[in-house]
Amino acid sequence: MLDKNGIAKRIAREVKDGYYVNLGIGIPTLVANFVRDDIEVEFQSENGVLGMGPFPFEGEEDADVINAGKQTITT
C-alpha cells in the first residue's frame, strides 16, 4: 500500500508537458513536488492561485502565498 507521498508520485507520472492542473486539498497538494523538472506544467491551487509550485524549502516560506490547505507554496 502506498503512503501519501507514494500516491502523489504516482499521480505526478500522469502529468504531461503543457498540462494545466488544478490541485485540490489533501494529497493532491503534494503532486507538484514530484513532477519531472524537464516539463512545463501550470498548477492552480484550489483557492485560485495560478502558477503554484512545490512546497518551499525550510526558511523560504512566504506566509502570504498558500494553497487551499493553508500550506505555504512557491510560485
Residue pairs with C-beta under 8 A, 6 or more apart in sequence:
2 10
4 27
4 30
5 30
5 34
7 27
7 30
8 27
8 28
8 30
8 31
8 33
8 34
9 34
11 27
11 28
11 31
11 34
12 31
12 33
12 34
12 35
12 36
15 21
15 31
15 35
15 39
15 41
16 39
17 39
17 40
17 41
18 39
18 40
18 41
19 41
19 42
20 41
20 42
20 43
20 44
21 31
21 41
21 42
21 43
21 44
22 43
22 44
22 45
22 46
23 29
23 31
23 32
23 43
23 44
23 45
23 46
23 52
23 67
23 68
24 46
24 68
25 46
25 67
25 68
25 69
26 69
29 45
29 67
29 68
29 69
29 71
31 43
32 43
32 52
32 53
32 54
32 55
32 73
33 54
33 55
35 41
42 50
42 51
43 50
43 51
43 52
43 53
44 50
44 51
44 52
45 52
45 66
45 67
45 68
45 73
46 67
46 68
47 66
47 67
47 68
49 65
49 66
49 67
49 73
49 75
51 75
52 65
52 67
52 73
52 74
52 75
53 73
53 74
53 75
54 73
54 74
55 71
55 72
55 73
55 74
56 62
56 72
56 73
56 74
60 74
61 72
62 72
63 72
65 72
65 73
65 74
65 75
66 72
66 73
67 73
